Each structure stands twice: as C-alpha cells, then as structure tokens.
C-alpha cells in the first residue's frame, strides 16, 4: 500500500511503537517522538527496546524515524498520543503525561490534522481536558483539528493478536473526524473497526473491558482465600466449572494483578464517577481484594516457614519473576514488587531473578538464586520456571518451601519429593 499521509506517534512504548511500525508497514511516512534517548538510539538502529516478537520481527524492515524533536509533529497529518496514564501512590489518576503530550501537539499542530488519543482515560477526558487545550490555543475543533479516541488494545507476548488484526473502537467529536480516524485504523488493521456514537463512549469501552477482568479476578482471588480455609483446590474447581460450555469464563487467582491496564484503569472510572456523585463500591472492593494478594502470598510463606522452624527474619527468600506476566519483560505494576516490599517488612533476605528482566535481578541465573535461598516465591509464570523448577533441582539446592504465586507448578510432584508447596487457593 502507499499512503501519502504522514503519521507521528508520541510515546514509543508497548502501545506506540507497534502502531508506528505497523503504520510504516502499510505505507505511511512515520515519525516517533519520545524523551528516552536510549530508546530512540535503539529504534534508529533497527533494534527493539522491548521484548516483543511483533516489534522484533519488523523494526529493521520497517524503520521509524525516532526523535525527541517535537517539530516533527508539524509534518503529521495523523498524530497518535500513546503515553502512559498511571496512578500515584494513593491510586489517584495522573493525567500529566497526556496533558504534556497534548500541549506539545497544540504548539506544533499542522492545520487539519487528526489527533487520536490511544492512552486509556476515564470518560470525559477528551471533552473536559483535551478539547479545551486546543481551543484555548485558538484551534477550532472540526476545522483546524479533528480529535478522536481509539483506546489501545495491547497484550504483550500474545502471538495471535496484534495491531495488524485487532478489532478497535473509535469515537470523535464530529463526523469528519470519525471518518478520517476510521479510514486510518481500517488501513492498518484487518479487524473490525467499530464507530462509537460519541467520544465519551469510546473512552468508556476500555475502562469497562479491564474493570470486567479486574472484578472477575477479584472474585477468584477471594474464593482462593476461602478455599484455603476449606481445604479445596481452586484450580481443580475452576477447571471443572470451565467444562460448562456457556455462561462461564475461567479466571484464575494469583499473587496479584499487574500490567498497565487492569491494575490501573478501574481507578480512572472510580475517581471520575465520584466527581459526578456516584460511588463505585463494587470496583473499589475488587481493587482492595486484588491489592491484598501480595501480602496474602507472603503470609502463606510465613505459615510454611513455620513448619520447617524457620523465621522470616534473616531467612533468604528467592523471588522468581519481576515481570507482571509470563514470557515478557514488562514490569509495570508487577505484584512482584509488592511481594518484595512485604518480605522486606518482615526483614527477610530477598533475592530476585527474572530471565527476562536481568537488569533488575539480584541473581543472574536460576541456579544462582536457588543456591542463595531457603524458600522461593514464584511471582511470574515464565516458561523457564515451569520447565526448570523440578523436584530434583529444588532438592539439589536445599529449597524447603515453594510458594506458587501463579499456580503454575505441579503440586503433587513437588509434595511427593518432600518439598512444602503452597499455591494461591491450593
């Protein structure tokens, strides 16, 4: 394909970089804007700064011009804002990255450009924050600039779904902006691109998607705590329930919820609804349950250590996994760090190892961390851990206790080898 339009992607992370590469792949001229110089250097060398197969397989073949010079926005017919939308330590939404990206765009806007916010925000942000920033600078929305929202859908490590085939939803302030946005997204994705009746509806879609998952995970996490008391293996129960061919969707408990979406997005809706006079009690309870899981995991460790007459204080504990999900290097909102905080509170000697995040690991191999540890907590279900954590290896290094925070190991096999095994709800 040959597209005459130019695309500028602001924020070259897990969301923005695949969008930039895909846009280049289908024929757009593409610029990428980011503040991280080390990331820019790698991208301009045709190397991926992220462990993600889609990027690694294409970045050299479809080169993006990566820069920290905001002047490239002036060349763009389409500007994609793909910056983080985190929460602070009190779980309050922080829209600073979005506001700064919009302010930069406003200063460098090409007349008639389409600006698409892909960052996840609560309903109302485009109307209450983004549009006024353009209008206060004298731009007429629907004439000088067209604004749309297409909430990102990224699943790191997914070998099936990526930006080339994912269905998307798009909303805008006016029909022309919607038409331009639909044309662009249909040019890069074979998936259904669904127009929404309003930009606020488009904003709400992503919040609903991830709140749905958060609530269901909270449900099984609470069941896990209950079943621990009742002596029921929750993994077996869920697998049994999943045999029902309708009206059941399997979710699984773990040591906590991480990632850039599920652990964050519900707070955006909670806080925005509060301003409108509505209290999202259900969402808040789900967040409380899921936030409690790292501490609960450490409590299970403490109970298991008591069986072998070891105190938490001064005992070397190996934390296996720093990424928030299996087989990727993404550590955003990873529950592993909360597990580590809780271990430190108990004055344990904490060692860490993640084969995908070696730069943040205190040990550089599985054998090295096992040699230092008396017990381990599996906080990420990497394939390496599932394949290598055999009873033989654990016994070789004298590991007495295994806390399986992802329920990914063979419980019966480990227990038959004399190792104390505790899962989450099993």
N, C-alpha and C positions, 0 to 999 in steps of 0.2 A: 504493500500500500504506500501511497505517497500523500502525506497530509501537509499542506502549506503552512498550517498554523504552528506557532511556537508555544511550548509548554515550559513553565517554570515551577519546580516543586520546592517548596520551602519546608525543610526538615527531612533529612536523608537517613531515617531510621528504618525500623521494621515495616512501617507503612509507606513512607515517602520514596525510599529507594526502589522497591519493586514497581511502584507506579511510574517512576522516572524511566526505569529500564523498559517496562512494557510500552510506554509511550514512544520511546525511541525505536523499539522493535517494530511497531506498526507504521512508522514513518514520520513521526513528528520530530522537529528540532527540539532538543530538550536541554534545559539548564537545571542544575540542582543547587540550592542555596542552603548552607549550613554554617555553623560557627566553629565546629570542631575541625581544626586544621589537620590533625592526624587522619581523620575520616576522609577529608577531602583529598589528601595525598593518595590514600589507598584507592579511592574510586577513580581518580585520574590516571592511576597506574593500571586500571583494569582489574583491581583486586577488591574482593568484598570485605568490608569491615564487620560483617555479620555472618555468623554461621547459619546460612540458609541456602538450601540447594537451588531454589529458583534464581536467586541472585548470583550465586557462584557459577552457575552454568551459562549465564548470559552477559555478565557485566563487561567482559572483554569484547564480546562480539557486538554489543550494542552500547557503545560508550556514551556516557552522560558527561557534559561539561560541568564539573562541580566547582563551586566557588563560594567565597564569603562576601563577594561584592554584590550588594543589593541592586546595583544598577542594571543587572541582567533582567530584573522584573520588567523594565521598560520595553523589553523586546517581546514580552509574552502576551499572547492572545488568551491563554488559559493559565491561571495561577492556582496551584493546589497547595493549600495550607495543611501540612501533615505534622504538626508539632505536638508534643505531649500535653496531656491535660491531667496532671497529678492531683493528689490531695495532700494537705500538710499533715503534721503530726497529730492534729486534732481531727483529722478526716474531713477538713473543710476544703471544698474545691478551690484549686488555684488556676485561674484562667490567664495568669500573667504571660505564659508563652504564646497563647493565642492572640492576646491583645498586642503584644510586641510584634508578632508576625503581621497582623493586620495593619498596624501603624506603619510598618516598613513598606507594606504593599501600597498603602494610601499615598505615601511620598513618592513612589516610583511607578504609579499606575499608567498603563497605556490606555488611552481612551477607547471605550467599547470592549474592554477585556472582561472575560468571565473569571470570577474569583470563587473557588469552591473550597469550603471548609470540610476537610475529611476528619479532623480531630473530633473525638467524642465529646459532646457537650450536652447540657440539660436543655429541655425545650425552652425556647425563648432567647437563647444567647444571640442568635443571628438578628433577631428583631431589636433586642434591648441593648446590645453591645456592638456588634459588628456593623450593622447598617448605620447607626449614628456616627461611628468613626469616619465612614466615607462621606456622609452628608455634612458633617462639621467641617470637612476639608473642601466642601463645595461641589462634590461629585453628586450627580443625580442618578439614583438607583433606577435601573431600567432604561437608562440612556447612556450615561458616561461609564457606568459599570453595571455588570449583571452579577448577582450574588446567588450562589446555590449551596446546598449542603448535601453531601453524599457521605454518610458515615462509613468509616473504614471497616473492612472486614478482613482481618489478618489472623491466620492460625499458624504460628511458627512451627516448622517441622512437618506440616501437612503436605504429603506427596501427591494428593489428589486435587485439592482446591487452592487456587492462587489467583492473582489479579487478572489472569487471562480468561478465566472461566467462571468466576464468582458472580452470582446474582447480586445486584445492588439496588438501592432505592435512592431517589433523587427528589429534592424539593427546592423550590426557588420562590422569589418574591413576585415574579411575573412570568408570563407565558414564553416570552422570548428567551429569558434566562434559562427557563426549564428546557426549552427546545435545544439550545446550544449545549447545555450540560448533557442531555440525553444523547445527542449526536456524538459527543466526545466519549462518553462511557460505553456506548454501543460499538464504538470503533476499537476499543481496547479489550472488551470482554464478550465472550460468546454466551455468557449467562444472561438471564432476564434482567433488564434494567427497568425497574418499576417507577413510574412517576407518582409522586405523592401529591395530595391536594394542597398542601402548604409546606413551607419550610419548617414549621414547628412540628408537623407530623413526622417529617424526615428525621429531625433531631430526636424525637421520642422513640423511634424504631430501635436504635442501638441500645438505648437505656433499657428498653423492655427485653430485648434479647438477652442481655447479660444479667439483668435482675432475675429473669426466669431461671437462669442457670445457678445463680447465687442462692436463690431460695431453695431449689431442689438439692443443692449440695449441702446447705444448712440442715435440711430435713434428714438426709442420711448421716450427717455428722452427729446430729442429736440422737438418731437411732443407734449409732455406734456406741455412744456413751451409755445408753440404756442397755444395749445388748451385752456390753462388757459386764454389767451387773447381773444380767440374766444368764450368762454363760452360753450365748447364742453367737454363732459365726455369721456376721452380717454379710460377708462376701458370698457365702453359700445362699443366704436368704435372697439377696439381690439377684443372683444368677437364677434362682428358682422363680422369682417374680418376673424376670425378663422372658420367661418362656410364654408368658401371656402375649398373644400376637396383636393386641390392641390396647390402647389407653394406659400403657405403662412405658416410661422411658427411664432406662437404667442410669443412675448417677452413683458415684462411689465416694466413700469417706476418705479422708486423708489427714495429714498433719497440718493442713492449712490451705487456703486459697491464695494463689498468686497471679501474676501477669498484669498486663497494662489495662485490662478491661474489667474482669469480674470483681476483682478486689477494690475497684475504684468507682466504676460507673454508678452503682446504686446511690452513692453519696451525692452525686450531682442531682439526681431526682429528689432525694430526701431533702436537701437544702433548698432547692428551688420551690418545691411544693410547700415547704414551711413558710416561705415568704408570701405564698398565696393563701395561707391559712389552713393547710392540710397537713396532718401528721401521718407519715408513712410508718405505722407501727410494725407492720409485717416485714418491711425491708430492713428496718433497724434491728429487729430481733435476729433476722438472718445474718446480718453483718456481725452482730455480737457473738453468735454461735460460731461462725467461721473464724472470727478473730481469736476465739478461745482455744482453737485446736493446737497451736504450737505449745502453749502452756500445758494442755492436756497430754500431749505427747511426752513432754519432759516428766510429767507426773507418772506416766506409765514406766518410764525409765527408772525413776526413783523407786517405785514399788518392786521392779525386777531386780535392781541392785540390792535391795534389802534381802532378797532370797539368797544372794551369794555373799551376804555380810560385807558389802562394800558401801562406803558413804559416797554421796555425790561430791562432797567437798574433797578436792585433791585427786579425784579419780579421772583418768584420761578417757575422754569420750570422743569417738570419731564421728563427725557429721559427714555423711556421704551424699553429696549433692548440694549445689548452690543455685542452680537454675530453677525456675519455677515449674518447668515441665520437662518431660523426657526428651533427651537427644537434641537439645538446643543449648545455646549459650546465653539465653535471655534470663537475666536475674531480676527483672523488675517485679517489685512487690513479692519476692520469693519468701515463702514461710520459713525457709531455712534460716534466714537471718533473725527471725523472731525466736526460733528454737535456740539459736546460738545465744541470744540475749538472755533467755531463761536459764540456760546452762551456766552462763557467767554469773547470774544472780545467785546460783547455788554453789558458786566457787569451784565448779568443775574445771578441769584442764581440757580445753576444747581444741581439737584438731579438725581440719576440714580438707576435703578432697572432692573435686569435680573435674572429670576428664575433659569437659567442655569449657570450663572456667578456671584454667590452671593459674591465671594471673591473680586470682583472689583466693586460691587454695594455699593452706599452710603446708600440705604434703603434695608431692608431685606424682605419686603413684598409689594405687590401691594397696599394694604390699607395704609401702612406707607408712600409710596411716594405720593399717592393721597392726603393724609392729609396735606402734606407739600407744595403742588403745586397749582398754579392757572391755569396752562395750561400744556398739555403733548404733547410730540412728540413720536409717535410710530416709532422706528427705526428698529425693528425686529418683524416679524410677527409670534411670538411664539403662539402656540395653547392656552396657558394660557391667553394671551391678547385678542385673538379673542373671547374666551368663556366668559371672565370675565368683559371686558370693556363695560358694559351695560349702557344705559342712567340712570338707577336707581342708579347704583354705582357712576357714574360720578357726577350726581346731588347731591347725598348724601354728597360728599366731596367738592362740590362747584367748580368743574372744568368748566371753562368758554370756553376754546378753546381746540380742539383736532386737531393736525396736524398728519395726517395719512401718514407717510413716506413710507408705503408699500401698501397703498390702500387695506387694509385687513378688514376694519371695515364697518359696514352698515351705509352709508352716510345718507340715508333717515331717518333711525331710530333715529340717533343722532340729526339731524337737527330738527326733529319733537318734540324732547324733549327740544328744545331751546338752544342746545349746538352749538357753532360755529365750523363747521367742514371744514377742508381743506385737500384735498388729493394732490397727485402729478399728475397734469393734470385733476383734477376733483373737 
